[in-house]
Amino acid sequence: MLVIPAIDLKDGQCVRLKQGRMEDATSYGDDPVAMAARWVEAGARRLHLVDLNGAFEGKPINGDAVTAIARAYPDLPIQIGGGIRSAATIEHYLEAGVSYVIIGTKAVKEPDFVGEMCRAFPGHVIVGLDAKDGYVATDGWAEVSTIKATELAKRFADDGVSSIVYTDIARDGMMQGVNVEATAQLARHGGLPVIASGGVTNLDDIKALCNVADSGILGAITGRAIYEGTIDVAEAQRLSDQLTGRGKTS
């Protein structure tokens, strides 16, 4: 199971939000490439980037920073989410060296778009499902739909989606622990590998996810915890390797 550091980009800064609120941001630096270097040197095997401005505006806003990181680490798998709502945007990111694009809001509102993009860019599409009480949220978490995350995941399983990034909004950025039960349930019933996100706070969360990793959990994204020191990336990846078997999955 991969331990995946998150770099969230807002106005060119590396930040973390609480429960997705743009007005509740903590800045951790203004050099995204240097931040990426920090996690690469700690042994990260994949990075999770989010264009927060893009998520709200529906188009890439921090694309230059994403491209700079991808070019600095051409052999490192990078996944990017936030404002990815067109084939042109996906093509741009893949040409820049990004490995995976995460379709979120558009996947919920126009699910046929996911299938089209999987056919156009096979192996490079991840769907991001952000949920509150099991129901999918969209538009930078500003709106909560009436669609259950498990139902939507099943729909994408046949489209060729690489994996699902599943975020429990209530836990994200709150340092309250990951929702292991909901994550494992989605992995078991959704038909796709799941990357856990939201609330990964300490090594106990890593252990808990490793204990259910065989249900289909590919990785765990961690943000605020690694910036505030409650998780050491290198230590967490070593622990994950010990508990689940060394995985070179990218």
Secondary structure, 3 states (H helix, E strand, C coil): CEEEEEEEEECCEEEEEECCEEEEEEEEECCHHHHHHHHHHCCCCCEEEEEHHHHHHCCCCCHHHHHHHHHHCCCCCEEEECCCCCHHHHHHHHHHCCCEEEECHHHHHCHHHHHHHHHHCCCCEEEEEEEECCEEEECCCCEEEEEEHHHHHHHHHCCCCCEEEEEECCCCCCCCCCCHHHHHHHHHHHCCCEEEECCCCCHHHHHHHHHCHHHCEEEEEECHHHHHCCCCHHHHHHHHHHHHCCCCCC
